Amino acid sequence: MKHKNCASFFQNHECEYFPCHKVENVDGFNCLFCYCPLYVLGSDCGGNFTYTETGIKDCSNCTVPHRENSAEYMKKMFPKIVERIKK
């Protein structure tokens, strides 16, 4: 599958965890944000997460950073990330 902007989409087929989440469309799985920058936003990240019994955020069921168009979403959320980091 060809993507319009290779700077906003990346797949690492050599990664032993690829894809690291269960998805229906592996061709659209984006590895660009392997570690999600939204984690710092806690419950305001917009993803599908839960909290463990010990209060740790569990993002194993979330594919927000791995969507084909995730770079656009991250750009939109960046001001919130900056504000959270400032606190």
C-alpha positions as CSV (number, residue, x, y, z in Angstrom):
1,M,0.0,0.0,0.0
2,K,1.4,3.4,-1.0
3,H,0.8,6.3,1.4
4,K,0.6,9.9,0.3
5,N,3.0,11.3,3.0
6,C,5.7,8.8,4.0
7,A,6.8,11.3,6.7
8,S,3.5,10.7,8.6
9,F,3.3,6.9,8.0
10,F,5.8,4.2,8.8
11,Q,5.8,0.4,9.2
12,N,8.5,-1.6,10.8
13,H,8.0,-5.1,9.6
14,E,11.3,-6.2,11.2
15,C,10.0,-5.4,14.7
16,E,9.3,-8.6,16.6
17,Y,6.0,-7.1,17.9
18,F,4.7,-5.9,14.5
19,P,1.8,-5.2,14.7
20,C,1.8,-4.6,18.5
21,H,-2.0,-4.4,18.7
22,K,-4.7,-6.6,17.2
23,V,-6.0,-4.9,14.1
24,E,-8.1,-5.9,11.1
25,N,-6.1,-3.9,8.5
26,V,-2.4,-4.5,9.0
27,D,-1.6,-2.5,5.8
28,G,-2.9,0.6,7.6
29,F,-1.0,0.0,10.8
30,N,1.2,3.0,11.5
31,C,4.4,2.5,13.6
32,L,5.3,6.2,13.5
33,F,4.3,6.7,17.2
34,C,5.5,3.4,18.6
35,Y,5.4,5.0,22.0
36,C,2.3,7.1,22.3
37,P,3.0,10.8,23.1
38,L,-0.6,11.0,24.4
39,Y,0.1,8.8,27.4
40,V,1.0,11.9,29.4
41,L,-2.6,13.3,28.9
42,G,-4.0,10.5,31.1
43,S,-7.8,10.3,30.7
44,D,-7.8,13.2,28.2
45,C,-5.9,11.4,25.5
46,G,-9.0,10.4,23.5
47,G,-7.9,6.7,23.2
48,N,-9.4,3.4,24.3
49,F,-7.7,2.7,27.6
50,T,-8.4,1.3,31.0
51,Y,-6.6,1.5,34.3
52,T,-5.2,-1.5,36.1
53,E,-6.2,-2.3,39.7
54,T,-3.0,-0.5,40.8
55,G,-3.8,2.6,38.8
56,I,-1.5,2.1,35.8
57,K,-2.9,3.3,32.5
58,D,-3.3,0.3,30.2
59,C,-3.3,1.2,26.5
60,S,-3.1,-2.3,25.1
61,N,-6.6,-2.0,23.5
62,C,-5.9,1.4,22.0
63,T,-4.9,1.9,18.3
64,V,-5.1,5.7,18.2
65,P,-1.4,6.3,17.7
66,H,-1.3,3.5,15.1
67,R,-4.1,4.6,12.8
68,E,-3.1,5.5,9.3
69,N,-3.8,9.2,9.9
70,S,-2.5,9.3,13.4
71,A,0.0,12.1,12.6
72,E,-2.9,14.6,12.0
73,Y,-4.4,13.6,15.4
74,M,-1.1,14.1,17.2
75,K,-0.6,17.5,15.7
76,K,-4.1,18.5,16.9
77,M,-3.3,17.2,20.4
78,F,0.2,18.7,20.7
79,P,-0.9,21.9,22.4
80,K,-2.6,19.8,25.1
81,I,0.6,17.8,25.6
82,V,2.6,21.0,25.9
83,E,0.3,22.4,28.5
84,R,0.3,19.2,30.5
85,I,4.1,19.1,30.5
86,K,4.3,22.7,31.7
87,K,2.3,21.8,34.8
